[in-house]
Amino acid sequence: MELRAGLVAISLLLAAPAAAAPDTYVVDVPHSFSNFEVGHLGITWIRGRFNKMTGKITLDRAEKQGSIEAEIDTSSVDTGHVRRDELLRTEDYFNVSQFPTITFRSTSLRFSGETPVGADGELTMLGVTRPVSLEITSFKCIVHPVNKREICGAVASTIIQRSAFGMTRVSRSISDEIRIYINVEGYKS
């Protein structure tokens, strides 16, 4: 009897589907960047972006778990105005010589079904780390039509206060509130 019960247990284990491994996606640099908006004089928003971003995303949709790691090259700031970009690279703002990157590392992801809809984590800018929540407003995966590899794309956003990260240069012309939008595509590795 014990032998039969043992054989049944072994056969059930062998017949059970193998647990799916999490999928890892590496950021496709030419198609990924971070935008930002900062209020100017209380009447309009100045927009800019960082042209260089790297990172990886790991997803286990079945278990509703995963992680996000992103690194932004602060020297790649681009507002469409050379003089303003040079000012933003100085120690009064992004201080790119001392702090060449802005990083985000998730501590948890939020899902709706199998789709990620948010990420909580830590943003480090100017050597200061603060908790940040990202809202993922778009997430979709397809097989790339040219190279036939799986690729996922997402748009995430958050709002931070620049002063919370030590960017406290006194300026009556720009707001403390910064809106951040992250546009990312990643290939399954």
C-alpha positions in Angstrom: 0.0 0.0 0.0 2.8 2.4 0.9 4.6 1.6 -2.3 1.5 2.3 -4.4 0.9 5.7 -2.5 4.6 6.6 -3.1 4.3 5.8 -6.8 1.1 7.8 -7.2 2.8 10.8 -5.5 5.8 10.6 -7.8 3.7 10.3 -10.9 1.7 13.4 -9.8 4.9 15.4 -9.3 6.2 14.3 -12.7 2.8 15.2 -14.4 2.6 18.6 -12.7 3.5 21.5 -15.1 6.9 22.9 -14.4 6.9 26.3 -12.8 7.6 29.0 -15.4 10.7 31.0 -14.9 10.5 34.8 -14.7 11.1 36.6 -18.0 13.9 39.2 -18.2 13.8 42.1 -20.6 16.8 44.3 -21.3 16.2 48.0 -22.2 16.4 48.7 -25.9 18.4 52.0 -25.6 17.5 53.6 -29.0 13.8 53.3 -28.1 13.8 54.2 -24.4 14.1 57.5 -22.7 12.8 59.5 -19.8 10.9 62.8 -20.2 10.3 65.5 -17.6 8.2 68.6 -17.2 8.9 71.5 -14.9 6.6 74.5 -14.4 8.0 77.8 -15.7 6.8 81.1 -14.2 3.6 79.4 -13.2 2.2 79.9 -16.7 3.6 77.0 -18.8 5.7 73.8 -18.6 9.2 73.3 -19.9 9.8 69.8 -21.3 13.0 67.9 -21.6 14.3 64.4 -21.7 17.3 62.2 -21.0 18.5 60.6 -24.2 20.4 57.7 -22.6 18.8 55.1 -20.3 19.8 51.5 -19.5 18.2 48.8 -17.4 16.3 45.6 -17.1 12.9 44.4 -16.1 12.1 41.0 -14.7 8.5 39.7 -14.7 6.8 36.6 -13.3 3.3 37.3 -14.5 1.8 34.1 -13.0 3.2 35.0 -9.6 2.5 38.7 -10.0 6.1 39.6 -9.1 9.0 41.2 -10.7 11.6 43.9 -10.5 12.7 47.0 -12.4 16.2 48.5 -12.5 16.9 51.7 -14.5 19.8 54.0 -14.9 19.6 57.4 -16.6 22.7 59.2 -17.8 22.3 62.8 -16.5 24.7 64.2 -19.0 22.2 63.3 -21.8 19.7 65.9 -20.6 18.1 67.6 -23.6 15.6 70.4 -23.5 16.1 71.6 -27.0 18.0 74.7 -25.8 21.8 74.3 -25.6 22.4 77.0 -23.0 19.7 75.7 -20.6 21.1 72.1 -21.0 24.6 73.3 -20.1 23.1 75.0 -17.0 21.2 71.8 -16.0 24.5 69.9 -16.1 26.1 72.2 -13.5 26.3 71.7 -9.8 23.3 73.9 -9.3 21.1 71.3 -10.9 22.0 67.7 -11.9 25.7 68.1 -11.1 26.7 65.5 -13.7 30.4 65.6 -12.8 29.6 64.3 -9.3 26.4 62.4 -10.0 26.5 61.0 -13.5 23.4 58.8 -13.1 19.8 58.8 -11.7 18.7 55.3 -10.7 15.4 53.6 -9.9 15.2 50.2 -8.2 11.8 48.7 -7.5 10.9 47.1 -4.3 7.6 45.7 -5.6 5.4 45.7 -8.6 1.6 46.0 -8.7 -0.5 43.9 -11.2 -4.0 43.9 -12.6 -4.3 40.3 -13.8 -1.0 39.5 -15.5 -0.3 43.1 -16.5 2.0 45.3 -14.4 0.2 48.6 -13.5 2.6 50.1 -11.0 6.0 49.9 -9.3 7.1 51.0 -5.9 10.8 51.6 -5.3 13.6 54.0 -4.6 14.8 56.8 -6.8 18.3 58.1 -6.3 19.2 61.5 -7.6 22.1 63.8 -6.5 23.1 61.1 -4.0 19.7 61.3 -2.3 17.5 58.2 -2.2 13.7 58.6 -1.7 10.7 56.2 -2.1 8.8 56.7 -5.4 5.7 55.1 -6.9 5.4 54.8 -10.6 2.1 54.4 -12.3 2.3 52.2 -15.4 -0.3 53.6 -17.8 0.6 51.3 -20.8 2.2 47.9 -21.0 2.2 45.6 -24.0 4.3 42.8 -25.4 4.6 41.7 -29.1 6.9 39.7 -31.3 9.0 42.3 -33.1 7.9 42.2 -36.8 11.5 42.4 -38.1 13.8 40.4 -35.8 11.0 38.1 -34.5 12.1 38.5 -30.8 9.6 39.2 -28.0 9.7 42.9 -27.0 7.6 44.7 -24.4 6.9 48.4 -24.1 5.7 50.5 -21.2 4.9 54.0 -20.2 5.2 55.0 -16.6 4.9 58.3 -14.7 5.4 59.9 -11.3 5.7 63.3 -9.7 8.6 64.3 -7.4 9.6 67.4 -5.6 13.1 68.4 -6.8 13.9 69.9 -3.3 13.4 66.5 -1.7 16.5 65.3 -3.7 18.6 68.3 -2.8 18.0 70.3 -6.0 17.3 73.5 -4.0 18.8 76.2 -6.2 16.7 79.2 -5.5 14.8 80.0 -8.6 11.5 81.8 -8.7 11.0 80.9 -12.3 10.8 77.1 -12.0 8.5 74.9 -9.9 9.5 72.4 -7.2 7.2 69.8 -8.8 8.7 67.7 -11.5 6.6 65.4 -13.7 8.5 62.4 -14.9 7.5 60.1 -17.8 9.4 56.9 -18.6 9.0 55.4 -22.1 10.7 52.0 -22.3 11.0 49.1 -24.7 12.8 45.9 -23.7 13.8 42.8 -25.5 13.3 39.4 -23.8 16.8 38.0 -23.0 
